[in-house]
Amino acid sequence: MTLCCVGAMEQLARRVYVAARAGHLDIGPIMELAFAVYESYWNSPSARELLERPTAELGDAALTRLTWQLLDEAAFEPGFDLEPGWWRTLEAALAVVERDVRVGGIRQSLRLVIPDWDRESGQARVEFGGGAGGPGIWPISGQDLQGALEVIADAVQDVVMEAKWAVWPTCPGHNLGLRSGCVDGRAVWTCAGSGGHAVAPIGQLTG
């Protein structure tokens, strides 16, 4: 598929996403997207069903289900321009993780940025002490706070350790590195040692 076609399908997916999020299911753009996806991804069940099933048989519930499934099969992920709330969630997560950074005696500034080299992909990065780095953070990571905390903690850990050339944070009981994880639906720091026990919720390290 040419870059032109990729760009056209992206714009069409954006249009369908915005309408679906608002509860407006416009069959025309949905069917256009279904045809584009079907031509590009032969194994798309939703596109095949939309194209083969008589439109009169598609009630609101079925059309809603198939539209969201189609967007997923088209690998469409909205950016911060469509979901600015996800950026705010990631910033809130960064403020929580920053508490652990300060407890560790680290004073350099932290903020969330989209570097110039990431403008096209739309990924955010954590800037630490004036330099951005670490793993890219996709907008969808900001869908919920606990998931955002886990992703942001991992990114902050990466940039801090790269700058300090030292393990951060560490388990007070084993002096081993910690890693972000999820326990019972809550973002926590877990020990990298055997058993991987939970040390503290992210944002609640004590030193």
Buried (B, 14 or more C-beta within 10 A) or exposed (E): EEEEEEEBBEEBBBBBBEBBEEEEBEEEBBBBBBBBBBEBBEEBEBBBBBEEEEEEEBEEEEBBBBBBBBBEBBEBBBBBEBBEEBBEBBBBBBEBBBEBBEBBEBEBEBEBEBBEEBEEEBBBBBBBEEBBBBBBBBBEBBBEBBBBBBBBBBBBBBBBBEBBEEBBBBBEEBEEBBBBBBEEEEBBBBBEBEEEEBBBBBBEBEE
